[in-house]
Amino acid sequence: MPFEEWPRPAAPRAPDPVTVHRLAVLTTTLLVVCVLSWRITDGQVHLDQEGIATVGAQRILHGDVPYRDFWTIYAPGNFYVLAALFAVFGYHLLVARLASIALAIVAMLLFFCIVRRWSSLLIALAATILAATVLHPAARFYGSYPTVLVCILGAILAASAYFHAGRRRWIFTAGFACSLAVIFKHDVGGYVALAILLTLLLRRLPASRAVSIAVRLRDELVSYFAGCVIVAVPVYGLLLITAGPFLWENLVRFPLTDFPATRPEAYPGPIPDWSACTSPARTVEELSERLRFAMPTLLCLMSIVWMLVRRSRMENAHRASQLLVTMCIPFFWMAAHVQINTHIYTMTLLGIMLTAIVMKDAAPLIIRQRTRFIGSLAATALCLGAWLPRPAFEMLRPILRSDPVTTLALPRIHPIRTDQSRCVDAESAVRYVRRNTAPDDPVYVGLTRHDTVIISAPLLYFLLQRPIATRYHELHPGIVDTLPVQEEITRSLSDANPRFAILWEPFDNQTLDRIKASRLRTLPDTGATRLDEFLDESYEEVERFGRFVVCKRRSS
């Protein structure tokens, strides 16, 4: 056969876009799982935050009603979800942590879908991995945050789908997701619900005088509000019937009045504290931390400027989605100035989302000019310098630490490993009390000083597996250091008559005296000593494990 007649190899086929998309989603999922579940059994144990969720769920399974039978300022949904998981899989701290990881994975997949709608596959993949890395420190411990994050990202995704397709079922779904968010973390759900509402109004504002636009806006709002009330109103209505005034007191009055003064946190400004830069490592940490808190504000302002400059060239759906994400940031920024809490994580995720959305529109302009391209690389490096050091340190800390590591052996926490000496001491105190009490003997877990409350250790109740002697397993500042609440706890202890109490000393007396003097200026009703006097009269110290004191009831 002549050479010219030899069969030529077929041209390679272009990859199927659907297959590429599925592989990208699978790759994203696997990487997110690896990042979020990194060393889940190794690291810190939060005696306060992990205890609030686990003990609240435990009390619900024992028949207690939130707010009426135990005090909490957290929305109820979180406790009931964890209670259901405990009922199915048993009482164990890893059940809560695995649930948190699973929820965070779902949240990151929703994040990927949001970014993918408005950017390329590569940008969506990179943004999701970055978001998972940033979220890692907050996702390893169960609380209300991973659950509400799923809800608010679902609301943003549904609203974005509505802006794109215009189908009313999507705006109803956005309202439904906000309704779910409100029963898991009512303030966070409220912020996103308000942001969606404002976006719906602002996108129709220029043409609101037209009758057809006004009718369409009315239909949008009806569908949206129907979704917003479908879950939240029945749940809180039922709790209002069962818990009565305690619901209003715990979820509304206290958070809006005394709470901001109980744990004041200064939101870091953009100017570094050079006195803290005692070494190159501390300098990098300080600069990165300042950038981390300043970046969401800068990105929000950048987004506003970009929308004003490009308003005539942007698609309506694209502009509405960017406006929604931009509208969310100021709400979380204001909340973070009351207490930083997890709001900085939400602002960071929204900032990453904004960056990805803007990049789709800005990429053609950036690539055309070398100066813009170099500037965009510098801005990207700045963002990574702000967002990556802290989660990278949290992920590498178990590897780089030099302190001895102990595997906690109590039934509900084994095989979690930690280098925190306070957790080892707490386990020793729990073991002592468990050895010297029967399963139905009530116990009390408190503080060596209740006149100045900062944090407490409710997780010890979960590990003790004993009845709780009081309504207040969470000792919150501004509540337990007031005289009426201390008298209520004293009456509960007199009635339950627990044989043992574990008292924790998280801070020295000098620190507590300084905090007490400062707090009395804003909360003059705090600083009560009635509970400490009762404990001194009724109990005596029998063992001490580090900063944990085991006390036994005095013989009558």
C-alpha positions as CSV (number, residue, x, y, z in Angstrom):
1,M,0.0,0.0,0.0
2,P,1.5,3.4,-0.9
3,F,2.4,5.6,2.0
4,E,-0.2,8.2,1.0
5,E,-2.9,5.7,1.4
6,W,-2.1,4.6,5.0
7,P,-4.9,5.2,7.4
8,R,-4.3,8.3,9.5
9,P,-5.1,8.4,13.2
10,A,-8.4,10.0,14.1
11,A,-8.2,13.5,15.5
12,P,-8.6,13.5,19.3
13,R,-12.1,14.2,20.5
14,A,-12.8,17.2,22.6
15,P,-13.7,16.3,26.2
16,D,-17.3,16.2,27.0
17,P,-18.2,19.4,29.0
18,V,-20.6,17.4,31.2
19,T,-17.9,14.9,32.1
20,V,-15.4,17.6,32.8
21,H,-17.9,19.3,35.1
22,R,-18.7,16.1,37.0
23,L,-15.0,15.4,37.4
24,A,-14.4,18.9,38.7
25,V,-17.3,18.5,41.2
26,L,-15.9,15.2,42.4
27,T,-12.4,16.6,42.7
28,T,-13.7,19.6,44.7
29,T,-15.7,17.3,47.0
30,L,-12.7,15.1,47.7
31,L,-10.4,18.0,48.4
32,V,-12.9,19.7,50.6
33,V,-13.4,16.5,52.6
34,C,-9.6,16.2,53.0
35,V,-9.3,19.8,54.1
36,L,-12.2,19.9,56.5
37,S,-11.7,16.5,58.1
38,W,-7.9,17.0,58.6
39,R,-7.0,15.5,62.0
40,I,-10.5,15.6,63.4
41,T,-9.5,13.5,66.4
42,D,-6.4,15.5,67.1
43,G,-6.2,19.0,68.6
44,Q,-8.2,21.3,70.8
45,V,-11.2,20.3,72.9
46,H,-13.6,23.3,73.6
47,L,-14.9,22.8,77.1
48,D,-17.4,25.7,76.6
49,Q,-18.6,25.7,73.0
50,E,-18.7,22.0,72.4
51,G,-20.4,21.6,75.7
52,I,-23.2,24.0,75.0
53,A,-24.3,22.0,71.9
54,T,-23.8,18.5,73.3
55,V,-25.4,19.2,76.7
56,G,-28.3,21.0,75.2
57,A,-29.0,18.0,72.9
58,Q,-28.6,15.7,75.8
59,R,-31.1,17.6,77.9
60,I,-33.7,17.6,75.0
61,L,-33.4,13.8,74.8
62,H,-34.1,13.7,78.6
63,G,-37.4,15.7,78.0
64,D,-36.2,19.3,78.7
65,V,-37.6,22.2,76.7
66,P,-35.1,24.9,75.6
67,Y,-35.4,28.3,77.5
68,R,-37.9,26.9,79.9
69,D,-35.9,24.0,81.4
70,F,-32.4,25.2,80.5
71,W,-31.0,28.6,79.8
72,T,-29.5,29.4,76.4
73,I,-29.2,32.3,74.0
74,Y,-28.9,30.0,71.0
75,A,-31.7,29.2,68.5
76,P,-33.3,25.8,69.1
77,G,-32.7,24.0,65.8
78,N,-29.1,23.2,66.5
79,F,-30.0,21.3,69.7
80,Y,-32.7,19.2,68.1
81,V,-30.6,18.2,65.1
82,L,-27.8,17.0,67.4
83,A,-30.3,15.3,69.7
84,A,-31.6,13.3,66.7
85,L,-28.0,12.3,65.8
86,F,-27.3,11.2,69.4
87,A,-30.6,9.2,69.4
88,V,-29.5,7.3,66.2
89,F,-25.7,7.0,66.7
90,G,-25.3,7.3,70.4
91,Y,-23.7,9.9,72.7
92,H,-20.2,10.7,71.6
93,L,-18.3,13.9,70.8
94,L,-17.1,12.5,67.5
95,V,-20.8,12.2,66.4
96,A,-21.1,16.0,66.8
97,R,-17.7,16.6,65.1
98,L,-18.5,14.4,62.1
99,A,-21.9,16.1,61.8
100,S,-20.1,19.4,61.7
101,I,-17.7,18.2,59.0
102,A,-20.6,16.8,56.9
103,L,-22.5,20.1,57.2
104,A,-19.4,22.0,56.2
105,I,-18.9,19.8,53.1
106,V,-22.5,20.5,52.0
107,A,-21.9,24.2,52.6
108,M,-18.8,24.1,50.4
109,L,-20.6,22.3,47.6
110,L,-23.3,25.0,47.7
111,F,-20.5,27.6,47.7
112,F,-19.1,25.9,44.6
113,C,-22.5,26.0,42.9
114,I,-22.8,29.7,43.6
115,V,-19.4,30.6,42.3
116,R,-19.7,28.2,39.3
117,R,-22.9,30.0,38.2
118,W,-21.0,33.2,37.6
119,S,-17.4,32.2,36.9
120,S,-15.3,29.6,35.2
121,L,-14.9,26.0,36.4
122,L,-11.2,26.7,37.4
123,I,-12.1,29.8,39.4
124,A,-15.0,28.0,41.1
125,L,-12.7,25.1,42.1
126,A,-9.9,27.3,43.4
127,A,-12.3,29.6,45.3
128,T,-14.0,26.5,46.9
129,I,-10.7,25.0,48.1
130,L,-9.7,28.4,49.5
131,A,-13.0,28.8,51.2
132,A,-12.8,25.3,52.7
133,T,-9.3,26.1,54.0
134,V,-10.5,29.3,55.6
135,L,-13.5,27.5,57.1
136,H,-11.5,24.7,58.6
137,P,-10.9,26.1,62.1
138,A,-14.7,26.8,62.5
139,A,-15.9,23.6,61.0
140,R,-14.2,21.0,63.3
141,F,-16.5,21.6,66.3
142,Y,-20.2,21.3,66.2
143,G,-22.2,24.4,66.9
144,S,-24.9,26.4,65.3
145,Y,-22.5,27.8,62.6
146,P,-22.1,24.9,60.2
147,T,-25.8,24.3,60.1
148,V,-26.7,28.0,59.5
149,L,-24.0,28.3,56.9
150,V,-25.7,25.6,54.8
151,C,-29.0,27.5,55.1
152,I,-27.7,30.9,54.2
153,L,-25.6,29.6,51.2
154,G,-28.7,27.7,50.1
155,A,-30.6,30.9,50.3
156,I,-28.0,32.8,48.2
157,L,-27.9,30.1,45.6
158,A,-31.7,30.0,45.3
159,A,-31.9,33.8,45.0
160,S,-29.2,33.7,42.4
161,A,-31.1,31.1,40.5
162,Y,-34.2,33.3,40.7
163,F,-32.3,36.3,39.3
164,H,-31.2,34.1,36.4
165,A,-34.4,32.2,35.6
166,G,-37.1,34.3,37.1
167,R,-39.1,31.4,38.4
168,R,-41.0,32.2,41.6
169,R,-40.3,28.8,43.1
170,W,-36.6,29.8,43.5
171,I,-37.4,33.0,45.5
172,F,-39.8,30.9,47.6
173,T,-36.9,28.4,48.2
174,A,-34.6,31.3,49.1
175,G,-37.2,32.4,51.7
176,F,-37.6,28.8,53.0
177,A,-33.8,28.6,53.4
178,C,-33.8,31.8,55.4
179,S,-36.6,30.4,57.5
180,L,-34.5,27.4,58.3
181,A,-31.5,29.6,59.1
182,V,-33.5,31.6,61.6
183,I,-34.3,28.5,63.7
184,F,-30.6,27.5,63.7
185,K,-29.0,31.0,64.3
186,H,-31.6,33.7,64.3
187,D,-29.4,36.7,63.9
188,V,-27.5,35.2,60.9
189,G,-30.6,34.1,59.2
190,G,-32.1,37.5,59.7
191,Y,-29.2,39.3,58.1
192,V,-29.3,37.2,54.9
193,A,-33.2,37.5,54.8
194,L,-32.9,41.3,55.0
195,A,-30.1,41.3,52.3
196,I,-32.3,39.3,49.9
197,L,-35.3,41.6,50.6
198,L,-33.3,44.7,49.9
199,T,-31.9,43.2,46.7
200,L,-35.4,42.4,45.5
201,L,-36.4,46.0,46.1
202,L,-33.3,47.7,44.7
203,R,-33.3,45.7,41.5
204,R,-36.8,46.9,40.7
205,L,-36.4,50.4,42.0
206,P,-35.6,52.2,38.7
207,A,-38.8,50.9,37.0
208,S,-41.0,50.5,40.0
209,R,-43.5,53.1,38.7
210,A,-44.5,50.8,35.8
211,V,-47.6,48.8,36.7
212,S,-46.3,45.5,35.3
213,I,-43.0,45.9,37.4
214,A,-45.0,46.7,40.5
215,V,-47.2,43.6,40.1
216,R,-44.1,41.5,39.5
217,L,-42.4,42.9,42.6
218,R,-45.6,42.2,44.6
219,D,-45.6,38.6,43.4
220,E,-41.9,38.2,44.3
221,L,-42.4,39.5,47.8
222,V,-45.5,37.3,48.4
223,S,-43.5,34.2,47.4
224,Y,-40.5,35.3,49.3
225,F,-42.4,36.1,52.6
226,A,-44.3,32.8,52.3
227,G,-41.0,30.9,52.3
228,C,-39.7,33.0,55.2
229,V,-42.5,32.2,57.5
230,I,-43.3,28.6,56.6
231,V,-40.9,27.1,59.2
232,A,-39.8,29.8,61.5
233,V,-43.3,31.0,62.6
234,P,-44.6,27.5,63.6
235,V,-41.4,26.5,65.4
236,Y,-41.1,29.7,67.4
237,G,-44.9,29.8,67.9
238,L,-44.7,26.3,69.5
239,L,-41.7,27.4,71.7
240,L,-43.6,30.5,72.7
241,I,-46.4,28.3,74.0
242,T,-44.1,25.9,75.8
243,A,-41.4,28.2,77.0
244,G,-43.4,31.4,77.5
245,P,-41.6,34.5,78.5
246,F,-38.2,32.7,78.8
247,L,-38.1,32.6,75.0
248,W,-38.3,36.4,74.7
249,E,-35.9,36.9,77.6
250,N,-33.2,34.6,76.2
251,L,-33.4,35.2,72.5
252,V,-34.4,38.9,72.3
253,R,-34.1,41.0,75.4
254,F,-30.7,39.9,76.7
255,P,-28.9,39.8,73.3
256,L,-30.2,43.3,72.5
257,T,-29.5,44.9,75.8
258,D,-26.8,43.5,78.1
259,F,-25.1,41.0,75.9
260,P,-22.8,43.5,74.0
261,A,-21.3,44.5,77.3
262,T,-20.6,41.0,78.7
263,R,-17.8,40.0,76.3
264,P,-16.7,43.1,74.5
265,E,-14.4,42.4,71.6
266,A,-12.5,45.1,69.8
267,Y,-12.7,44.6,66.0
268,P,-9.1,44.9,64.8
269,G,-8.4,48.0,62.8
270,P,-6.2,48.2,59.7
271,I,-3.2,49.7,61.6
272,P,-1.0,46.9,63.0
273,D,0.0,46.9,66.7
274,W,3.7,47.3,66.2
275,S,4.4,46.6,69.9
276,A,3.2,43.0,69.3
277,C,5.7,42.5,66.5
278,T,8.4,41.1,68.7
279,S,9.8,38.7,66.0
280,P,9.5,38.1,62.3
281,A,6.9,35.4,62.9
282,R,4.8,37.6,65.1
283,T,5.1,40.4,62.6
284,V,3.8,38.2,59.8
285,E,1.0,37.0,62.1
286,E,0.0,40.5,63.1
287,L,0.0,41.8,59.5
288,S,-2.0,38.8,58.3
289,E,-4.6,39.2,61.0
290,R,-5.1,42.9,60.3
291,L,-5.5,42.1,56.6
292,R,-7.9,39.3,57.4
293,F,-10.3,41.7,59.2
294,A,-9.9,44.5,56.7
295,M,-10.3,42.4,53.5
296,P,-14.1,41.9,53.6
297,T,-14.6,45.7,53.9
298,L,-12.2,46.4,51.0
299,L,-13.8,43.8,48.8
300,C,-17.3,45.1,49.6
301,L,-16.2,48.7,48.6
302,M,-14.5,47.3,45.5
303,S,-17.7,45.5,44.5
304,I,-19.8,48.7,44.9
305,V,-17.4,50.7,42.8
306,W,-17.3,47.9,40.1
307,M,-21.1,47.7,39.9
308,L,-21.3,51.5,39.5
309,V,-18.6,51.6,36.8
310,R,-19.9,48.5,34.9
311,R,-23.6,48.9,35.5
312,S,-24.5,49.4,31.8
313,R,-22.4,46.4,30.7
314,M,-23.4,43.8,33.3
315,E,-26.2,41.3,32.9
316,N,-29.2,42.0,35.1
317,A,-28.9,38.6,36.8
318,H,-25.2,39.0,37.3
319,R,-25.6,42.4,38.8
320,A,-28.4,41.3,41.1
321,S,-26.3,38.4,42.5
322,Q,-23.3,40.6,43.1
323,L,-25.5,43.1,44.8
324,L,-27.0,40.4,47.1
325,V,-23.5,39.2,48.2
326,T,-22.4,42.8,48.7
327,M,-25.5,43.6,50.7
328,C,-24.8,40.7,53.1
329,I,-21.3,41.9,54.2
330,P,-22.4,45.2,56.1
331,F,-24.8,43.2,58.3
332,F,-22.1,40.8,59.4
333,W,-19.6,43.6,59.7
334,M,-21.9,45.4,62.2
335,A,-22.5,42.1,64.1
336,A,-18.8,41.5,64.3
337,H,-18.3,44.9,66.0
338,V,-20.5,43.6,68.8
339,Q,-18.8,40.2,69.0
340,I,-16.5,38.9,66.3
341,N,-17.5,35.2,66.9
342,T,-18.0,33.4,63.5
343,H,-19.0,36.5,61.6
344,I,-15.4,37.0,60.3
345,Y,-15.6,33.6,58.6
346,T,-18.9,34.5,56.9
347,M,-17.5,37.8,55.7
348,T,-14.4,36.1,54.4
349,L,-16.5,33.5,52.5
350,L,-18.6,36.3,51.0
351,G,-15.4,38.2,50.1
352,I,-14.1,35.1,48.3
353,M,-17.4,34.8,46.5
354,L,-17.4,38.5,45.5
355,T,-13.9,38.2,44.1
356,A,-14.8,35.2,42.0
357,I,-17.9,36.9,40.7
358,V,-16.0,40.1,39.8
359,M,-13.2,38.1,38.1
360,K,-15.5,36.8,35.4
361,D,-16.4,40.3,34.3
362,A,-12.9,41.7,34.9
363,A,-10.8,38.9,33.4
364,P,-10.9,40.2,29.8
365,L,-9.9,43.7,30.9
366,I,-7.1,42.4,33.1
367,I,-5.5,40.1,30.4
368,R,-5.3,42.9,27.8
369,Q,-2.8,45.0,29.7
370,R,0.3,43.9,31.5
371,T,0.0,46.5,34.2
372,R,-3.5,45.4,35.1
373,F,-2.4,41.7,35.1
374,I,0.5,42.4,37.4
375,G,-1.8,44.5,39.7
376,S,-4.3,41.6,39.8
377,L,-1.6,39.2,40.8
378,A,-0.5,41.5,43.6
379,A,-4.1,41.8,44.8
380,T,-4.5,38.0,44.7
381,A,-1.3,37.6,46.7
382,L,-2.6,40.1,49.2
383,C,-5.9,38.2,49.6
384,L,-4.0,34.9,50.1
385,G,-1.7,36.5,52.7
386,A,-4.8,37.6,54.6
387,W,-6.8,34.4,54.4
388,L,-4.4,31.5,54.5
389,P,-1.9,31.9,57.4
390,R,-4.4,31.4,60.2
391,P,-6.1,28.2,58.9
392,A,-2.7,26.9,57.7
393,F,-1.4,27.3,61.3
394,E,-4.5,25.6,62.7
395,M,-4.0,22.6,60.3
396,L,-0.3,22.3,61.0
397,R,-0.4,22.9,64.7
398,P,-0.9,19.2,65.6
399,I,2.2,18.3,63.6
400,L,4.4,21.2,64.8
401,R,3.6,21.1,68.5
402,S,6.2,20.1,71.0
403,D,3.9,19.5,74.0
404,P,3.1,16.0,75.0
405,V,-0.1,14.6,73.5
406,T,-2.6,12.6,75.6
407,T,-5.4,10.4,74.3
408,L,-8.6,11.1,76.3
409,A,-10.1,7.8,77.4
410,L,-13.5,8.7,78.8
411,P,-16.3,6.8,77.0
412,R,-17.9,9.8,75.2
413,I,-14.6,11.4,74.0
414,H,-12.2,8.6,73.3
415,P,-10.0,8.5,71.1
416,I,-9.6,12.3,70.8
417,R,-6.0,13.4,71.4
418,T,-5.0,16.8,72.8
419,D,-2.0,18.6,74.2
420,Q,-4.1,20.9,76.3
421,S,-3.2,20.3,80.0
422,R,-6.6,21.7,81.1
423,C,-8.4,19.0,79.2
424,V,-6.3,16.3,80.8
425,D,-7.0,17.9,84.2
426,A,-10.7,18.1,83.5
427,E,-10.8,14.4,82.5
428,S,-9.1,13.5,85.9
429,A,-11.7,15.5,87.7
430,V,-14.5,13.8,85.8
431,R,-13.1,10.4,86.5
432,Y,-12.9,11.1,90.3
433,V,-16.5,12.2,90.4
434,R,-17.8,9.3,88.3
435,R,-16.0,6.8,90.6
436,N,-17.6,8.3,93.7
437,T,-21.2,8.8,92.5
438,A,-24.0,6.6,91.2
439,P,-25.5,7.1,87.7
440,D,-28.5,8.9,89.1
441,D,-26.6,11.3,91.5
442,P,-26.9,14.9,90.3
443,V,-23.7,17.0,90.1
444,Y,-22.8,20.7,89.6
445,V,-20.1,22.1,87.3
446,G,-19.3,25.7,88.1
447,L,-16.5,28.1,88.7
448,T,-14.3,29.0,91.6
449,R,-15.7,32.5,91.3
450,H,-19.2,33.2,90.1
451,D,-19.0,37.0,90.7
452,T,-17.1,37.4,87.4
453,V,-18.1,34.9,84.8
454,I,-16.2,34.8,81.4
455,I,-16.4,31.2,80.2
456,S,-17.4,27.9,81.8
457,A,-17.0,24.1,81.1
458,P,-20.4,22.6,80.3
459,L,-18.8,19.8,78.3
460,L,-18.0,18.2,81.7
461,Y,-21.7,17.5,82.2
462,F,-21.6,15.5,78.9
463,L,-18.6,13.5,80.1
464,L,-19.9,12.9,83.6
465,Q,-23.1,11.3,82.4
466,R,-24.9,12.4,85.6
467,P,-28.1,14.5,86.1
468,I,-27.5,18.2,86.0
469,A,-28.4,19.9,89.3
470,T,-29.5,23.3,87.9
471,R,-31.2,25.0,84.9
472,Y,-27.9,26.8,84.0
473,H,-25.4,24.3,82.5
474,E,-24.0,27.2,80.5
475,L,-22.7,29.9,82.8
476,H,-22.9,33.1,80.8
477,P,-21.6,36.5,81.8
478,G,-24.2,39.1,82.6
479,I,-26.6,36.2,83.7
480,V,-25.0,33.9,86.3
481,D,-23.1,36.8,88.0
482,T,-26.4,38.6,88.8
483,L,-28.1,38.1,92.2
484,P,-31.6,36.8,91.0
485,V,-30.0,34.0,88.9
486,Q,-27.5,33.1,91.7
487,E,-30.4,32.8,94.1
488,E,-32.3,30.6,91.6
489,I,-29.2,28.3,91.3
490,T,-28.8,28.2,95.0
491,R,-32.3,27.1,95.4
492,S,-31.8,24.4,92.7
493,L,-28.7,23.1,94.5
494,S,-30.5,23.0,97.8
495,D,-33.3,21.0,96.3
496,A,-31.2,18.6,94.2
497,N,-28.5,18.4,96.9
498,P,-25.6,17.2,94.7
499,R,-22.9,15.4,96.6
500,F,-20.1,16.7,94.4
501,A,-19.3,19.9,92.5
502,I,-16.5,20.5,90.0
503,L,-15.3,24.1,90.1
504,W,-13.0,25.5,87.3
505,E,-10.6,28.4,87.7
506,P,-9.9,29.5,84.1
507,F,-8.3,32.8,85.2
508,D,-6.3,34.1,88.2
509,N,-7.9,36.4,90.7
510,Q,-6.0,39.5,89.5
511,T,-7.4,39.1,86.0
512,L,-10.9,38.5,87.3
513,D,-10.8,41.5,89.6
514,R,-9.7,43.7,86.7
515,I,-12.5,42.4,84.5
516,K,-15.1,42.8,87.3
517,A,-14.2,46.4,87.9
518,S,-14.5,47.1,84.2
519,R,-17.8,45.2,83.8
520,L,-19.5,46.9,86.8
521,R,-19.2,50.2,85.0
522,T,-21.5,49.0,82.2
523,L,-23.4,46.2,84.0
524,P,-23.9,47.4,87.6
525,D,-26.2,44.5,88.5
526,T,-23.4,41.9,88.0
527,G,-20.7,40.9,90.6
528,A,-23.0,39.0,93.0
529,T,-21.3,36.6,95.4
530,R,-24.4,34.8,96.8
531,L,-23.6,31.5,94.9
532,D,-19.9,31.5,96.0
533,E,-21.0,32.1,99.6
534,F,-23.4,29.1,99.4
535,L,-20.7,26.8,97.9
536,D,-18.2,27.8,100.6
537,E,-20.7,27.1,103.3
538,S,-22.0,23.8,101.9
539,Y,-19.0,22.2,100.2
540,E,-15.4,21.5,101.0
541,E,-12.4,20.8,98.6
542,V,-11.4,17.1,98.5
543,E,-9.2,17.0,95.3
544,R,-7.5,19.4,93.0
545,F,-6.5,18.6,89.4
546,G,-4.7,21.6,88.0
547,R,-7.2,24.4,87.8
548,F,-10.2,22.0,88.5
549,V,-11.3,21.7,92.1
550,V,-13.5,18.8,93.2
551,C,-15.7,19.7,96.2
552,K,-17.9,17.4,98.3
553,R,-21.0,18.4,100.3
554,R,-20.2,19.0,103.9
555,S,-21.8,16.7,106.5
556,S,-24.9,18.3,108.0
